[in-house]
Amino acid sequence: MDEEQKYFSKKIEHERTKFIQYVRRKVTGISQMDAEDIVADVIFNIYNKVDFQHHIENLIAYMYRSIRNKIVDHLRQSRPVLSLDKMDESTGAPWVENMIDPNGDIETNLQNKEFREYFFAALMKLEPRQRAIWIATEIEGYTFKELSKKWGEPIGTLLSRKSRATKSLKYMLTDFKF
């Protein structure tokens, strides 16, 4: 890593919390996760696009302007939230019903039913955008590229959101006894 990259990394690390606070002040009702996503996306884009051979005169001002532009983009986008009541087109039943093996024994079916209820409750505890990306990729089979185009979100944002959702689900499901 050359000197310019070290300078960039050091400045960003020092100002990251202030960037997130800036986003939270500018956008009412935004979650901490979404504010972090906006800042992370701007940092990622600038780091990948900056030509470190040419010094940016005022890096912090440049970052704030970029974050402000990203906030405007964020506010312009519509945010779909997927419903857990969505019906499976092939069976006509709610998609959560397909999680139970109809050929299993009574004890297994009961355990599966309990797990489904526990899992459903865990999904409902997720933030709506985390739940939406998890359902879209794991249940409905969308790719991140498709969702990026459909929702107008960067793939990196969707990946981090899915990662947080998966970690949260794993944590919430650790208490379930099989």
Buried (B, 14 or more C-beta within 10 A) or exposed (E): EEEBEEBBEEBBEEBBEEBBEBBBEBBEEBBEBBBBBBBBBBBBBBEEEBEBEEEBEEBBEBBBEBBEEBBEEBEEEEEEEBEEEEEBEEEEEBBBEBBBEEEEEEEEBEBBEEBBEBBBEBBEEBBEBBBBBBBBBEBEEBEBEEBBEEBEBBEBBBBBBBEBBBEBBEEBEEEEEE
